Amino acid sequence: MDKFIPPEKRSKKEQKKLNAKRRRTWGEMSPVTRTVPNGKAYDRKKLKNDERRNSRNFREDGPAVLLLWAV
């Protein structure tokens, strides 16, 4: 049986082998932290999209007709 040698005292090559053996993968889970967007925060994109959807021309004619009138 081999004598115990602490990891700090081993050669760099042996330390790498030991660390690689101890390391695990994340598997299906992503290690990136995800945050929920703040619903109360000002969002310019959301405001623009809401205005476009609620405009009178969009509801009556649809987006394709608006493009034809602009030509």
Phi and psi in radians as a Rosetta constraint file:
Dihedral C 1 N 2 CA 2 C 2 CIRCULARHARMONIC -1.292 0.35
Dihedral N 2 CA 2 C 2 N 3 CIRCULARHARMONIC 2.621 0.35
Dihedral C 2 N 3 CA 3 C 3 CIRCULARHARMONIC -1.393 0.35
Dihedral N 3 CA 3 C 3 N 4 CIRCULARHARMONIC 2.515 0.35
Dihedral C 3 N 4 CA 4 C 4 CIRCULARHARMONIC -1.266 0.35
Dihedral N 4 CA 4 C 4 N 5 CIRCULARHARMONIC 2.247 0.35
Dihedral C 4 N 5 CA 5 C 5 CIRCULARHARMONIC -2.153 0.35
Dihedral N 5 CA 5 C 5 N 6 CIRCULARHARMONIC 2.198 0.35
Dihedral C 5 N 6 CA 6 C 6 CIRCULARHARMONIC -1.071 0.35
Dihedral N 6 CA 6 C 6 N 7 CIRCULARHARMONIC 2.585 0.35
Dihedral C 6 N 7 CA 7 C 7 CIRCULARHARMONIC -1.006 0.35
Dihedral N 7 CA 7 C 7 N 8 CIRCULARHARMONIC -0.584 0.35
Dihedral C 7 N 8 CA 8 C 8 CIRCULARHARMONIC -1.144 0.35
Dihedral N 8 CA 8 C 8 N 9 CIRCULARHARMONIC -0.492 0.35
Dihedral C 8 N 9 CA 9 C 9 CIRCULARHARMONIC -1.598 0.35
Dihedral N 9 CA 9 C 9 N 10 CIRCULARHARMONIC -0.099 0.35
Dihedral C 9 N 10 CA 10 C 10 CIRCULARHARMONIC -1.389 0.35
Dihedral N 10 CA 10 C 10 N 11 CIRCULARHARMONIC 2.890 0.35
Dihedral C 10 N 11 CA 11 C 11 CIRCULARHARMONIC -1.206 0.35
Dihedral N 11 CA 11 C 11 N 12 CIRCULARHARMONIC 2.823 0.35
Dihedral C 11 N 12 CA 12 C 12 CIRCULARHARMONIC -1.029 0.35
Dihedral N 12 CA 12 C 12 N 13 CIRCULARHARMONIC -0.688 0.35
Dihedral C 12 N 13 CA 13 C 13 CIRCULARHARMONIC -1.090 0.35
Dihedral N 13 CA 13 C 13 N 14 CIRCULARHARMONIC -0.781 0.35
Dihedral C 13 N 14 CA 14 C 14 CIRCULARHARMONIC -1.174 0.35
Dihedral N 14 CA 14 C 14 N 15 CIRCULARHARMONIC -0.663 0.35
Dihedral C 14 N 15 CA 15 C 15 CIRCULARHARMONIC -1.090 0.35
Dihedral N 15 CA 15 C 15 N 16 CIRCULARHARMONIC -0.724 0.35
Dihedral C 15 N 16 CA 16 C 16 CIRCULARHARMONIC -1.086 0.35
Dihedral N 16 CA 16 C 16 N 17 CIRCULARHARMONIC -0.772 0.35
Dihedral C 16 N 17 CA 17 C 17 CIRCULARHARMONIC -1.057 0.35
Dihedral N 17 CA 17 C 17 N 18 CIRCULARHARMONIC -0.792 0.35
Dihedral C 17 N 18 CA 18 C 18 CIRCULARHARMONIC -1.127 0.35
Dihedral N 18 CA 18 C 18 N 19 CIRCULARHARMONIC -0.778 0.35
Dihedral C 18 N 19 CA 19 C 19 CIRCULARHARMONIC -1.124 0.35
Dihedral N 19 CA 19 C 19 N 20 CIRCULARHARMONIC -0.684 0.35
Dihedral C 19 N 20 CA 20 C 20 CIRCULARHARMONIC -1.114 0.35
Dihedral N 20 CA 20 C 20 N 21 CIRCULARHARMONIC -0.625 0.35
Dihedral C 20 N 21 CA 21 C 21 CIRCULARHARMONIC -1.217 0.35
Dihedral N 21 CA 21 C 21 N 22 CIRCULARHARMONIC -0.626 0.35
Dihedral C 21 N 22 CA 22 C 22 CIRCULARHARMONIC -1.343 0.35
Dihedral N 22 CA 22 C 22 N 23 CIRCULARHARMONIC -0.485 0.35
Dihedral C 22 N 23 CA 23 C 23 CIRCULARHARMONIC -1.185 0.35
Dihedral N 23 CA 23 C 23 N 24 CIRCULARHARMONIC 2.555 0.35
Dihedral C 23 N 24 CA 24 C 24 CIRCULARHARMONIC -2.192 0.35
Dihedral N 24 CA 24 C 24 N 25 CIRCULARHARMONIC 2.886 0.35
Dihedral C 24 N 25 CA 25 C 25 CIRCULARHARMONIC -1.670 0.35
Dihedral N 25 CA 25 C 25 N 26 CIRCULARHARMONIC 2.857 0.35
Dihedral C 25 N 26 CA 26 C 26 CIRCULARHARMONIC -1.415 0.35
Dihedral N 26 CA 26 C 26 N 27 CIRCULARHARMONIC -0.270 0.35
Dihedral C 26 N 27 CA 27 C 27 CIRCULARHARMONIC 1.198 0.35
Dihedral N 27 CA 27 C 27 N 28 CIRCULARHARMONIC -2.270 0.35
Dihedral C 27 N 28 CA 28 C 28 CIRCULARHARMONIC -1.346 0.35
Dihedral N 28 CA 28 C 28 N 29 CIRCULARHARMONIC -0.390 0.35
Dihedral C 28 N 29 CA 29 C 29 CIRCULARHARMONIC -1.427 0.35
Dihedral N 29 CA 29 C 29 N 30 CIRCULARHARMONIC 2.432 0.35
Dihedral C 29 N 30 CA 30 C 30 CIRCULARHARMONIC -1.606 0.35
Dihedral N 30 CA 30 C 30 N 31 CIRCULARHARMONIC 2.329 0.35
Dihedral C 30 N 31 CA 31 C 31 CIRCULARHARMONIC -1.340 0.35
Dihedral N 31 CA 31 C 31 N 32 CIRCULARHARMONIC -0.055 0.35
Dihedral C 31 N 32 CA 32 C 32 CIRCULARHARMONIC -1.304 0.35
Dihedral N 32 CA 32 C 32 N 33 CIRCULARHARMONIC 2.309 0.35
Dihedral C 32 N 33 CA 33 C 33 CIRCULARHARMONIC -1.305 0.35
Dihedral N 33 CA 33 C 33 N 34 CIRCULARHARMONIC 2.282 0.35
Dihedral C 33 N 34 CA 34 C 34 CIRCULARHARMONIC -1.918 0.35
Dihedral N 34 CA 34 C 34 N 35 CIRCULARHARMONIC 2.475 0.35
Dihedral C 34 N 35 CA 35 C 35 CIRCULARHARMONIC -2.106 0.35
Dihedral N 35 CA 35 C 35 N 36 CIRCULARHARMONIC 2.654 0.35
Dihedral C 35 N 36 CA 36 C 36 CIRCULARHARMONIC -1.547 0.35
Dihedral N 36 CA 36 C 36 N 37 CIRCULARHARMONIC 2.263 0.35
Dihedral C 36 N 37 CA 37 C 37 CIRCULARHARMONIC -1.126 0.35
Dihedral N 37 CA 37 C 37 N 38 CIRCULARHARMONIC 2.549 0.35
Dihedral C 37 N 38 CA 38 C 38 CIRCULARHARMONIC -1.309 0.35
Dihedral N 38 CA 38 C 38 N 39 CIRCULARHARMONIC 2.098 0.35
Dihedral C 38 N 39 CA 39 C 39 CIRCULARHARMONIC -1.216 0.35
Dihedral N 39 CA 39 C 39 N 40 CIRCULARHARMONIC -0.417 0.35
Dihedral C 39 N 40 CA 40 C 40 CIRCULARHARMONIC -1.549 0.35
Dihedral N 40 CA 40 C 40 N 41 CIRCULARHARMONIC -0.216 0.35
Dihedral C 40 N 41 CA 41 C 41 CIRCULARHARMONIC -1.251 0.35
Dihedral N 41 CA 41 C 41 N 42 CIRCULARHARMONIC 2.640 0.35
Dihedral C 41 N 42 CA 42 C 42 CIRCULARHARMONIC -1.273 0.35
Dihedral N 42 CA 42 C 42 N 43 CIRCULARHARMONIC 2.184 0.35
Dihedral C 42 N 43 CA 43 C 43 CIRCULARHARMONIC -2.223 0.35
Dihedral N 43 CA 43 C 43 N 44 CIRCULARHARMONIC 1.853 0.35
Dihedral C 43 N 44 CA 44 C 44 CIRCULARHARMONIC -1.105 0.35
Dihedral N 44 CA 44 C 44 N 45 CIRCULARHARMONIC -0.708 0.35
Dihedral C 44 N 45 CA 45 C 45 CIRCULARHARMONIC -1.081 0.35
Dihedral N 45 CA 45 C 45 N 46 CIRCULARHARMONIC -0.782 0.35
Dihedral C 45 N 46 CA 46 C 46 CIRCULARHARMONIC -1.091 0.35
Dihedral N 46 CA 46 C 46 N 47 CIRCULARHARMONIC -0.716 0.35
Dihedral C 46 N 47 CA 47 C 47 CIRCULARHARMONIC -1.097 0.35
Dihedral N 47 CA 47 C 47 N 48 CIRCULARHARMONIC -0.785 0.35
Dihedral C 47 N 48 CA 48 C 48 CIRCULARHARMONIC -1.093 0.35
Dihedral N 48 CA 48 C 48 N 49 CIRCULARHARMONIC -0.789 0.35
Dihedral C 48 N 49 CA 49 C 49 CIRCULARHARMONIC -1.101 0.35
Dihedral N 49 CA 49 C 49 N 50 CIRCULARHARMONIC -0.711 0.35
Dihedral C 49 N 50 CA 50 C 50 CIRCULARHARMONIC -1.107 0.35
Dihedral N 50 CA 50 C 50 N 51 CIRCULARHARMONIC -0.706 0.35
Dihedral C 50 N 51 CA 51 C 51 CIRCULARHARMONIC -1.138 0.35
Dihedral N 51 CA 51 C 51 N 52 CIRCULARHARMONIC -0.708 0.35
Dihedral C 51 N 52 CA 52 C 52 CIRCULARHARMONIC -1.128 0.35
Dihedral N 52 CA 52 C 52 N 53 CIRCULARHARMONIC -0.757 0.35
Dihedral C 52 N 53 CA 53 C 53 CIRCULARHARMONIC -1.172 0.35
Dihedral N 53 CA 53 C 53 N 54 CIRCULARHARMONIC -0.614 0.35
Dihedral C 53 N 54 CA 54 C 54 CIRCULARHARMONIC -1.550 0.35
Dihedral N 54 CA 54 C 54 N 55 CIRCULARHARMONIC -0.063 0.35
Dihedral C 54 N 55 CA 55 C 55 CIRCULARHARMONIC -1.198 0.35
Dihedral N 55 CA 55 C 55 N 56 CIRCULARHARMONIC 2.607 0.35
Dihedral C 55 N 56 CA 56 C 56 CIRCULARHARMONIC -1.147 0.35
Dihedral N 56 CA 56 C 56 N 57 CIRCULARHARMONIC -0.726 0.35
Dihedral C 56 N 57 CA 57 C 57 CIRCULARHARMONIC -1.120 0.35
Dihedral N 57 CA 57 C 57 N 58 CIRCULARHARMONIC -0.654 0.35
Dihedral C 57 N 58 CA 58 C 58 CIRCULARHARMONIC -1.123 0.35
Dihedral N 58 CA 58 C 58 N 59 CIRCULARHARMONIC -0.736 0.35
Dihedral C 58 N 59 CA 59 C 59 CIRCULARHARMONIC -1.226 0.35
Dihedral N 59 CA 59 C 59 N 60 CIRCULARHARMONIC -0.688 0.35
Dihedral C 59 N 60 CA 60 C 60 CIRCULARHARMONIC -1.388 0.35
Dihedral N 60 CA 60 C 60 N 61 CIRCULARHARMONIC -0.852 0.35
Dihedral C 60 N 61 CA 61 C 61 CIRCULARHARMONIC -1.737 0.35
Dihedral N 61 CA 61 C 61 N 62 CIRCULARHARMONIC -0.518 0.35
Dihedral C 61 N 62 CA 62 C 62 CIRCULARHARMONIC 1.611 0.35
Dihedral N 62 CA 62 C 62 N 63 CIRCULARHARMONIC 2.855 0.35
Dihedral C 62 N 63 CA 63 C 63 CIRCULARHARMONIC -1.205 0.35
Dihedral N 63 CA 63 C 63 N 64 CIRCULARHARMONIC -0.545 0.35
Dihedral C 63 N 64 CA 64 C 64 CIRCULARHARMONIC -1.180 0.35
Dihedral N 64 CA 64 C 64 N 65 CIRCULARHARMONIC -0.669 0.35
Dihedral C 64 N 65 CA 65 C 65 CIRCULARHARMONIC -1.210 0.35
Dihedral N 65 CA 65 C 65 N 66 CIRCULARHARMONIC -0.611 0.35
Dihedral C 65 N 66 CA 66 C 66 CIRCULARHARMONIC -1.076 0.35
Dihedral N 66 CA 66 C 66 N 67 CIRCULARHARMONIC -0.634 0.35
Dihedral C 66 N 67 CA 67 C 67 CIRCULARHARMONIC -1.193 0.35
Dihedral N 67 CA 67 C 67 N 68 CIRCULARHARMONIC -0.625 0.35
Dihedral C 67 N 68 CA 68 C 68 CIRCULARHARMONIC -1.182 0.35
Dihedral N 68 CA 68 C 68 N 69 CIRCULARHARMONIC -0.650 0.35
Dihedral C 68 N 69 CA 69 C 69 CIRCULARHARMONIC -1.195 0.35
Dihedral N 69 CA 69 C 69 N 70 CIRCULARHARMONIC -0.497 0.35
Dihedral C 69 N 70 CA 70 C 70 CIRCULARHARMONIC -1.277 0.35
Dihedral N 70 CA 70 C 70 N 71 CIRCULARHARMONIC -0.366 0.35
